[in-house]
Amino acid sequence: MSGTSKGKKELLLGNDAITRGVIEAGVGFAATYPGTPSSEIGNNLQRIAADYGMFFEFSANEKVAMEIASAAAMSGVRAFAFMKHVGINVAADPMLTLAYGGIKGGMVILTADDPSAHSSQNEQDNRHYAKLALLPMLEPSTPSEAKEMIKAAFDLSEELTLPVLFRTTTRINHARGIVNIGDIKDVPKKSRFERDVKRFVNIPSNARTNRIRLLDLNKKAAELSERSEYNYVEGSGKTGIITSSVAYTYVKEGVKDAAIMKLGFTNPLPEKKIAEFMKDKEKIIVVEELEPYLEDQVMRIAKQNNMSVPIYGKRSGDLPMAFEFDPDVISLLSKRVSVEKSKEPLPPADIKLPLRPPTMCAGCPHRGIYHAVKKAVGKEDVIYSSDIGCYSLGGQAPFFMADMILCMGGGIGAAGGFATATDQKAIAFAGDSTFFHTGIAPLVSAVFNDHKFITVILDNRATSMTGHQPHPGTGRKHGNRKTEPMDIEKLVKGLGIDFVETVDPYDIDASIDLMTRAMKYDGLSVVVAKRSCPLDLRKNKLLQAKLCKVDETKCTGCSVCSTTIACPALIKVDDKIKIDEKQCIGCMMCGRVCPRKAIGVKE
């Protein structure tokens, strides 16, 4: 991204192509909360936004990102809010009302959906948000189209005075493709907000008027969808395939002798164009990932136009409801629907790869605090109320410390419910970024309602799971604005919580002592386990790593180190523990739990 210049062709990751499209669109304001599969866009903008006169920030959460971007767009500045699919749930409150008053400068809201839930707690289909909010929606099918389409989305937004939902999926964000580098639009990066109370102050009387305005704009959007260059037909035949997003590329690769309607402007749909496409077909197949969003509307359009053409897809059982597709998905249609394949899929490779489940990294400080919690809890009946982050892996062996995971900040909120509805002790886990995202409000509520549970804030000094992006606890260091880190312990004490202490999770004995005292405390307690993520330190060349060593004369092969800390740098060979020096960072958590004191630091 850093070396792109007009006229070049580059092989870009989908998120890099989207970043370039945003730059070429002349966007002046961008905000996000990081989340896979959209994270690379924010990483790119953190690095280059200031070079193009754009303000960019990692907001505390998606709702804040939506609100500040909305303000910029209401002021006439082109604004971009982007997030992973579940982030829209957080941002939906302002987004649905924003649609009523609309914007002046173009605004695009990117939702990066995650079919198959590769890095998410669900695989919700955010196309439904477009219908719920009555917002126009565009869906690219390749990185190249994503780059051009997002530029068109800003133009469309300004024409309609509405935000445009830009829906990608993991296979768009993380695929690579040839992208043409184009001109950068010269638009003002700052403007002036002009008061318009009837539009922007959505009290009930104004909201009712703006509801009619939104419905009228939706009709205009439908007319634009009919004429959109992103809705087109190619090929011919009595079999008609209606498809969108990355599913279109699978159809193109897997099918021949069929007419294909490719939809890129997918809300509102071009209903007249769809009806015209279907009228001479013997059968229609709707190929889309996740929900039957297109299929249901195609069936309605057929019914309203008195068409009896059979429609195959998810509702007919010919395509699966769950998970993402792949280029071989067309073979699923051959069960009951005759579709000629363009080529047979390649046979699977006769290679059995070992399973590699996700695990916390070598030297991860979460290992130390989880071990301390386990020792402090002993045999007491507790509920582990966990959250979204690297520490979700604490639910795996040997820790088994996740009885519930809902959403960002949900661990703290649910802990209050468990503590009140049961006689069990509740222990909530939240990362530092998650705490700032949506963890403060449930702690405030816990103080207000006198809930009694333990919150463990795993402060590893970054938004680690999505690529070590900054957050309020790290301070802002990018662009032309710098801020100091917020102190979590001081902030929590400011909420009125008396038991708040910070510990280094590498110090196993101190961590066990603190967690033991927290377990005995009759009230709301907060433990801050503070130690930087070693991967982040390594990336920034700040890791002063030593290596652990095993004294084989003392090691009995009891495996206490590997079964309690479970570090991947610990391996057992010939009934003795060995250190994998390629992974070890010398944190010495293993040495602190070794009953024989057989592990030390290599000189």
Stockholm file with secondary structure:
# STOCKHOLM 1.0

chainA/1-603         MSGTSKGKKELLLGNDAITRGVIEAGVGFAATYPGTPSSEIGNNLQRIAADYGMFFEFSANEKVAMEIASAAAMSGVRAFAFMKHVGINVAADPMLTLAYGGIKGGMVILTADDPSAHSSQNEQDNRHYAKLALLPMLEPSTPSEAKEMIKAAFDLSEELTLPVLFRTTTRINHARGIVNIGDIKDVPKKSRFERDVKRFVNIPSNARTNRIRLLDLNKKAAELSERSEYNYVEGSGKTGIITSSVAYTYVKEGVKDAAIMKLGFTNPLPEKKIAEFMKDKEKIIVVEELEPYLEDQVMRIAKQNNMSVPIYGKRSGDLPMAFEFDPDVISLLSKRVSVEKSKEPLPPADIKLPLRPPTMCAGCPHRGIYHAVKKAVGKEDVIYSSDIGCYSLGGQAPFFMADMILCMGGGIGAAGGFATATDQKAIAFAGDSTFFHTGIAPLVSAVFNDHKFITVILDNRATSMTGHQPHPGTGRKHGNRKTEPMDIEKLVKGLGIDFVETVDPYDIDASIDLMTRAMKYDGLSVVVAKRSCPLDLRKNKLLQAKLCKVDETKCTGCSVCSTTIACPALIKVDDKIKIDEKQCIGCMMCGRVCPRKAIGVKE
#=GR chainA/1-603 SS CTTCCTTCEEEEEHHHHHHHHHHHTTCCEEEECCCTTSHHHHHHHHHHGGGGTCEEEECSSHHHHHHHHHHHHHTTCCEEEEEEHHHHHHHHHHHHHHHHHCCSSCEEEEEEECTTCTTSSCCCCTHHHHHHHTCCEECCSSHHHHHHHHHHHHHHHHHHTSCEEEEEEHHHHTCEEEEECCCCCCCCSCCCCCCCHHHHCCCHHHHHHHHHHHHHHHHHHHHHHHHCTTEEEESCSSEEEEEEHHHHHHHHHHBCSSEEEEESEEESCCHHHHHHHHTTCSEEEEECSSSCHHHHHHHHHHHHTTCCCCEESTTTTSSCSSSCCCGGGHHHHTTTSCCCBSSCCCCCCSCCCCCCCCCCCTTCHHHHHHHHHHHHHTTCCEEEECCSSGGGGGGSTTTCCCSBCCSTTHHHHHHHHHHHHSSSEEEEEEEHHHIIIIIHHHHHHHHHTTCCCEEEEEECSSBGGGTCBCCTTTCCCSTTCCCCCCCHHHHHHHTTCSEEEEECTTCHHHHHHHHHHHHHCSSCEEEEEECCCHHHHHHTTCCCCCEEEECTTTCCCCCHHHHHTCCTTEEEETTEEEECTTTCCCCCHHHHHCTTCCEEEEC
#=GC SS_cons         CTTCCTTCEEEEEHHHHHHHHHHHTTCCEEEECCCTTSHHHHHHHHHHGGGGTCEEEECSSHHHHHHHHHHHHHTTCCEEEEEEHHHHHHHHHHHHHHHHHCCSSCEEEEEEECTTCTTSSCCCCTHHHHHHHTCCEECCSSHHHHHHHHHHHHHHHHHHTSCEEEEEEHHHHTCEEEEECCCCCCCCSCCCCCCCHHHHCCCHHHHHHHHHHHHHHHHHHHHHHHHCTTEEEESCSSEEEEEEHHHHHHHHHHBCSSEEEEESEEESCCHHHHHHHHTTCSEEEEECSSSCHHHHHHHHHHHHTTCCCCEESTTTTSSCSSSCCCGGGHHHHTTTSCCCBSSCCCCCCSCCCCCCCCCCCTTCHHHHHHHHHHHHHTTCCEEEECCSSGGGGGGSTTTCCCSBCCSTTHHHHHHHHHHHHSSSEEEEEEEHHHIIIIIHHHHHHHHHTTCCCEEEEEECSSBGGGTCBCCTTTCCCSTTCCCCCCCHHHHHHHTTCSEEEEECTTCHHHHHHHHHHHHHCSSCEEEEEECCCHHHHHHTTCCCCCEEEECTTTCCCCCHHHHHTCCTTEEEETTEEEECTTTCCCCCHHHHHCTTCCEEEEC
//
